[in-house]
Amino acid sequence: MTETRTAPDGRARVERAALDLFRTRGFENVTSDEVADSAGISRRTFFRYFATKADAVWGDFAGHVRRLEQLLDATDPAAPVLGSVCAAYVEVNDYPDEELPLLRERMRLILTEPALLAHSQLRFAEIDRVVAGHVAARRGGSPTALLPRLVAAGTRAAATTAFETWIGEDGAPLTQHLHLAFAELAGGFPSLRR
């Protein structure tokens, strides 16, 4: 659900320093100044990259949201809406193997750190806005209507649950967890019908 692919070297260095400090000392116990020191940059440079230390955890989330929106915009208009949303979610979260350890660390913080949970809701609302807008454009109506909001909230919940399962184990690939979660969602939980 976050993006690191396009981060310049300096920004990536700050993200790495922040994640290392947050993992070892706890998010609440680290200041932005300490992250800047660890990354070998000034406080001012830190704030050029990130508005807050929480933003350093999320990396280039705005780029992630833009990519999801581009993928949704490029979907086949004849394809089922829910299937298109699920496929775009999987594609935007299909990271190269070398990025997975950092992604796992980042998502573990985002999904388990109490101080980041409220911040997460603001970020997830950006994804919901994009998905609801896509559903409304495809089906007609307003993005604030029930169905677009339900698809947005449901697919995000499925993706978040897939991430939570993935960070809790080292086995199956993230994309497999995402496919399984979306298959259950799209099929109305078919595994519960047996």
BELNOR-V580096 format. One record per pair of residues at least 24 apart in sequence whose ideal C-beta (glycine too) atoms are under 10 Angstrom apart, sorted by the first residue. I is the first residue (numbers start at 1). J is the second residue. Records with the same first field share a line. If there is no record, write none. Layout:
I=J + J
This chain:
1=58 + 61 + 64 + 65 + 68 + 89 + 92 + 93 + 103 + 106 + 107 + 110 + 111 + 120 + 123 + 124 + 127 + 156 + 159 + 160 + 162 + 163
2=57 + 58 + 59 + 60 + 61 + 63 + 64 + 65 + 92 + 93 + 95 + 102 + 103 + 106 + 107 + 110 + 123 + 163
3=58 + 59 + 60 + 61 + 62 + 63 + 64 + 65 + 66 + 67 + 68 + 92 + 93 + 95 + 99 + 103
4=59 + 60 + 63 + 64 + 95 + 96 + 99 + 102 + 103 + 106
5=59 + 60 + 63 + 64 + 67 + 95 + 96 + 99
6=59 + 60 + 63 + 64 + 66 + 67
7=49 + 59 + 60 + 63
8=49 + 60
10=39 + 40 + 41 + 45 + 48 + 49
11=39 + 48 + 49 + 50 + 56 + 59 + 60
12=39 + 49 + 59 + 60 + 102
13=38 + 39 + 40 + 41 + 49
14=38 + 39 + 40 + 41 + 45 + 46 + 48 + 49 + 50 + 56 + 59
15=39 + 49 + 50 + 55 + 56 + 57 + 58 + 59 + 60 + 102 + 106
16=56 + 102 + 105
17=41 + 46 + 56
18=46 + 49 + 50 + 53 + 54 + 55 + 56 + 57 + 59 + 106 + 109
19=56 + 57 + 59 + 102 + 105 + 106 + 108 + 109
20=105
21=53 + 56
22=53 + 54 + 56 + 57 + 105 + 106 + 108 + 109 + 113 + 115 + 116
23=105 + 106 + 108 + 109
26=109 + 113 + 115
27=53 + 54 + 57 + 109 + 112 + 113 + 114 + 115 + 116
28=53 + 113 + 114 + 115 + 116
30=56
32=56
52=119
53=115 + 116
54=109 + 110 + 113 + 115 + 116 + 118 + 119 + 120 + 122 + 123
55=119 + 123
56=106
57=105 + 106 + 107 + 109 + 110 + 113 + 115 + 116 + 119 + 120 + 123
58=106 + 109 + 110 + 116 + 119 + 120 + 123
59=102 + 103 + 106
61=110 + 123 + 126 + 127
62=123 + 126
64=92 + 93 + 123 + 126 + 127
65=92 + 123 + 126 + 127 + 129 + 130
66=92 + 130
67=91 + 92 + 93
68=92 + 93 + 126 + 127 + 130 + 131 + 134
69=126 + 127 + 129 + 130 + 131 + 133 + 134
70=130
71=130 + 134
72=130 + 131 + 133 + 134 + 135 + 137 + 138
73=130 + 133 + 134 + 137
75=134 + 138
77=137 + 138
79=138
80=138 + 186
81=131 + 134 + 135 + 136 + 137 + 138 + 139 + 147 + 148 + 151
82=135 + 151 + 154 + 155 + 182 + 185 + 186
83=182 + 186
84=134 + 135 + 138
85=130 + 131 + 132 + 134 + 135 + 138 + 151 + 152 + 154 + 155 + 156 + 159 + 182 + 185 + 186
86=151 + 155 + 158 + 159 + 178 + 179 + 181 + 182 + 183 + 185 + 186
87=178 + 179 + 182
88=130 + 131 + 134 + 155
89=127 + 131 + 155 + 156 + 158 + 159 + 162 + 178 + 179 + 181 + 182
90=159 + 162 + 174 + 175 + 176 + 177 + 178 + 179 + 181 + 182
91=175 + 178
92=127 + 159 + 178
93=159 + 162 + 163 + 166 + 174 + 175 + 177 + 178
94=173 + 174 + 175 + 178
95=173 + 174 + 175
97=173
100=166 + 173 + 174
103=163 + 166 + 167 + 174
104=163 + 166 + 167 + 168 + 170 + 174
105=167
106=167
107=160 + 163 + 164 + 166 + 167 + 174
108=163 + 164 + 166 + 167 + 168
109=167
110=160 + 163 + 167
111=160 + 161 + 163 + 164 + 167 + 168
112=164 + 167 + 168
120=160
124=152 + 153 + 156 + 157 + 159 + 160
125=152 + 156
127=152 + 155 + 156 + 159 + 160
128=152 + 153 + 155 + 156
131=155 + 156
151=185
154=182 + 185 + 186
155=181 + 182 + 185 + 186
157=181 + 185
158=182 + 183 + 184 + 185 + 186
159=185
161=185
